[in-house]
Amino acid sequence: MTADSPDDAAPPRRPIRSFVLRGGRLGPGQQRALQQLGPRFLLPYQPQPFDATATFGRAAPLVLEIGFGMGDATAQIAAAQPQTDFLAVEVHEAGVGALLKLIGERGLENIRIVQHDAVEVLHNMLAPDALAGVHIFFPDPWHKKRHHKRRLIQPPLVALLASRLRPGGYLHCATDWQDYAVQMLEVLGAEPLLQNTADGYAPRPEHRPLTKFEARGQRLGHGVWDLVFRRR
């Protein structure tokens, strides 16, 4: 066997994921929403840019949300901004079902969902300058130091996000872990395409609703840090 043999080649490195897929039972309402509304509002992942105008049936600003959890904030924001279209990305089926259920209950037309890894969606489904904004609210903090490499907000991803924002577009992150907020501020501040809209952390913008979880944390004295940067 020679040194050039394929059997001697190092195995390809698996990318570090910022999420771990968890199992979980879907409630009957979530299952029904997936069956009834999934064909209309759930977009299949595709390795090519998607046509937002054709998808939504209009030309409108497009905002990407990464990791929407159970979709409460997403639905509130979309209802308050009917003039904006939202592409919501989440890997967990229960969250997808929950947001679909909210879409049906509230009659929302300006949300589409992709159940896939957001990094691949950014690379392949979104063209440069395609986005008016990006929301990343309360991503997994991976609080143990040895897991910090799994945190979503890292220089390569921020550079990719910045490239997908149109000039003047915004990137809004929020976290309730102070050390993650410090890392976010450092990483975002080092990206040359982005400019901080505040002197450090920003006041909570009106478009981000106060969640029940956040309100409970505030009553217990827990902090929340918002960061809002704009594409130069």
C-alpha positions in Angstrom: 0.0 0.0 0.0 1.5 3.3 -1.0 1.5 6.6 0.9 -0.9 7.9 -1.8 -3.4 5.2 -1.3 -6.9 6.4 -0.5 -6.9 4.1 2.5 -4.2 6.2 4.1 -6.0 9.5 3.7 -7.2 11.1 6.8 -11.0 10.9 7.2 -12.9 14.1 6.5 -13.4 16.2 9.6 -17.0 16.5 10.6 -18.2 20.1 11.1 -18.8 21.3 14.6 -22.5 21.6 15.1 -24.0 24.4 17.2 -27.0 22.1 18.0 -27.8 18.5 19.0 -30.9 16.9 17.5 -33.2 15.9 20.3 -36.1 13.4 20.2 -39.5 14.5 21.4 -43.1 13.7 21.0 -45.2 16.0 18.9 -48.5 17.1 20.3 -51.7 16.5 18.3 -51.9 20.2 17.3 -48.3 20.2 16.1 -48.8 17.0 14.1 -52.0 18.4 12.5 -50.2 21.6 11.6 -47.3 19.7 10.0 -49.8 17.7 7.9 -52.1 20.5 7.0 -49.8 23.5 6.8 -46.4 22.0 6.1 -46.9 21.6 2.4 -47.6 25.4 2.1 -45.3 27.0 4.7 -42.4 24.4 5.0 -39.8 24.8 2.3 -37.5 21.9 1.5 -33.8 22.6 1.8 -32.2 23.0 -1.6 -28.5 23.6 -2.5 -29.3 26.7 -4.6 -30.7 30.2 -3.9 -34.4 30.2 -3.4 -36.6 32.9 -5.1 -38.1 34.9 -2.2 -40.4 36.9 -4.6 -41.9 33.7 -6.1 -42.1 32.0 -2.7 -44.0 34.8 -1.0 -45.8 36.1 -4.0 -44.4 39.6 -3.6 -41.2 41.7 -3.4 -40.6 42.6 0.3 -37.7 42.9 2.7 -36.6 39.4 3.9 -35.5 38.7 7.4 -33.8 35.4 8.5 -34.4 34.0 11.9 -32.0 31.2 13.1 -33.2 28.9 15.8 -36.8 30.1 16.6 -37.5 27.5 19.4 -41.3 27.1 19.7 -41.9 30.1 17.4 -43.7 32.5 19.8 -41.5 35.5 19.2 -41.4 34.7 15.4 -45.1 34.7 15.2 -45.4 37.9 17.2 -42.8 39.7 15.1 -44.4 38.6 11.8 -47.8 39.7 12.9 -46.5 43.1 13.8 -44.6 43.5 10.6 -46.9 42.3 7.8 -44.8 44.3 5.3 -41.8 42.1 5.9 -41.2 38.4 5.0 -39.5 36.0 7.4 -37.5 32.9 6.6 -37.4 30.9 9.9 -34.8 28.1 10.3 -35.0 25.5 13.0 -33.8 21.9 13.2 -36.2 20.5 15.8 -39.5 19.2 14.5 -41.5 20.1 17.6 -40.6 23.7 17.1 -41.5 23.6 13.5 -44.9 22.1 14.3 -45.5 24.7 17.0 -44.7 27.6 14.7 -46.9 26.1 11.9 -49.7 25.9 14.5 -49.3 29.6 15.3 -49.3 30.5 11.6 -52.6 28.8 11.2 -54.2 30.2 14.4 -53.1 33.8 13.5 -53.5 33.6 9.8 -49.9 34.6 9.0 -48.9 34.7 5.4 -45.4 36.2 5.7 -43.4 33.3 7.2 -41.8 30.3 5.6 -39.8 27.6 7.5 -36.8 25.6 6.6 -36.1 22.6 8.9 -32.4 22.3 8.3 -28.9 23.4 9.5 -28.8 27.2 9.3 -25.2 27.2 8.1 -26.0 25.2 5.0 -29.1 27.3 4.4 -26.9 30.5 4.5 -24.3 29.0 2.2 -26.6 27.6 -0.4 -30.1 29.0 -0.2 -29.4 32.7 0.3 -27.5 34.9 -2.2 -25.2 37.7 -1.2 -27.1 40.9 -0.1 -30.4 39.0 0.0 -31.4 39.8 3.6 -32.7 43.0 5.2 -32.1 41.5 8.7 -31.1 38.5 10.8 -32.5 37.5 14.2 -30.7 35.2 16.5 -32.4 35.2 19.8 -31.2 33.2 22.8 -29.0 30.6 21.0 -27.8 27.7 23.0 -25.1 29.2 25.3 -23.1 25.9 25.6 -22.2 27.2 29.0 -19.4 24.7 29.8 -16.0 26.1 28.6 -15.1 22.9 26.7 -18.3 23.4 24.7 -17.8 27.0 23.7 -16.5 25.9 20.3 -20.1 24.8 19.6 -21.5 28.3 20.1 -23.2 29.6 17.0 -21.7 33.1 17.0 -18.2 32.5 15.7 -16.1 34.6 13.2 -16.7 32.4 10.1 -20.5 32.4 10.6 -20.6 36.1 11.3 -18.6 36.8 8.1 -21.1 34.6 6.2 -24.1 36.4 7.8 -22.6 39.8 6.9 -22.1 38.8 3.3 -25.8 37.8 3.1 -27.0 41.1 4.5 -27.6 44.0 2.1 -25.9 47.3 2.9 -27.8 48.9 5.7 -29.3 45.5 6.8 -29.1 44.6 10.5 -28.0 41.6 12.6 -29.7 41.4 16.0 -28.6 38.9 18.6 -29.8 38.4 22.1 -28.6 36.2 25.0 -29.2 35.8 28.7 -25.7 34.5 29.4 -23.3 37.3 30.1 -20.1 35.5 29.1 -21.7 34.7 25.7 -22.8 38.3 25.4 -19.1 39.3 25.9 -18.0 36.8 23.2 -20.8 38.0 20.8 -19.7 41.6 21.2 -16.1 40.8 20.5 -16.8 38.6 17.5 -19.4 41.0 16.0 -17.1 44.0 16.6 -14.3 42.3 14.8 -16.2 41.8 11.6 -15.2 44.6 9.2 -18.5 44.6 7.3 -20.5 45.3 10.4 -20.9 48.4 12.6 -22.4 48.5 16.1 -25.5 50.6 16.4 -24.8 51.2 20.1 -21.9 51.9 22.4 -21.6 48.3 23.4 -24.9 46.5 24.1 -28.2 47.9 22.7 -31.5 48.6 24.4 -34.0 45.9 23.5 -35.5 46.9 20.1 -39.3 47.2 20.0 -39.5 44.4 17.4 -38.2 41.8 19.8 -41.0 40.8 22.1 -40.4 40.2 25.8 -40.9 36.4 26.2 -42.3 34.8 29.3 -39.0 33.1 29.9 -37.2 36.5 29.8 -39.8 38.2 32.0 -39.3 35.5 34.6 -35.6 35.9 34.4 -35.8 39.6 34.9 -37.9 39.1 38.0 -35.2 36.9 39.3 -32.5 39.5 38.5 -31.1 37.8 35.4 -29.8 40.0 32.7 -30.5 40.0 28.9 -28.1 41.5 26.4 -29.1 42.7 23.0 -26.6 43.4 20.2 -27.6 45.2 17.0 -25.1 45.6 14.2 -25.6 47.0 10.7 -24.0 46.1 7.4 -21.7 48.9 6.2 
